């Protein structure tokens, strides 16, 4: 499954075996009692996703974001996490979840990093861009900047580099951008 936006999707007792999820956004999705066996998750966002009582056996997660994700009785047997970000989740609610702090980031909360007015103006030029707008990558529903995306990008670029990259972003937006890491890769090109 590639480049999919499953905002508020409902899935109950589904079984996924050897699936590859690439650039998938499960914002607000309900994926309860599901089974993911030997599946790979790359640049997948679980933002406010309900994963209660789901099983992820032998799953691999890389460059994924878990923010306010519900993990009550979720089982992660032999799951591997690399370069993932965990924000405002209760890891102790999950079973067998082993997160190496050397390769992942665990935060209780996050806030908007400092950005100057010039960068804010540049970012706001993309507020209603059809390839970004409906997916909440840069701006949330109320028009506020998505602090998590900004934080991820600024962990790779200085503010001045980010401004420079934004000036050529319009010409690179050939398809919809649905995850923060997808946007980061586009800016790196």
Secondary structure, DSSP 8 states (H G I E B T S, - for coil): -EEEE-TT-EEES-EEES-EEEEEE-TT-EEET-EEES-EEES-EEES-B-TT-EEET-EEES-EEES-B-TT-B-TT-EEES-EEES--GGGSBS----TTTSEEES--------HHHHHHHHTTTT-TTTGGGTSSB-TTS-B-HHHHHHHHTTS-HHHHHHHHHTHHHH--S---SHHHHHHHHH-
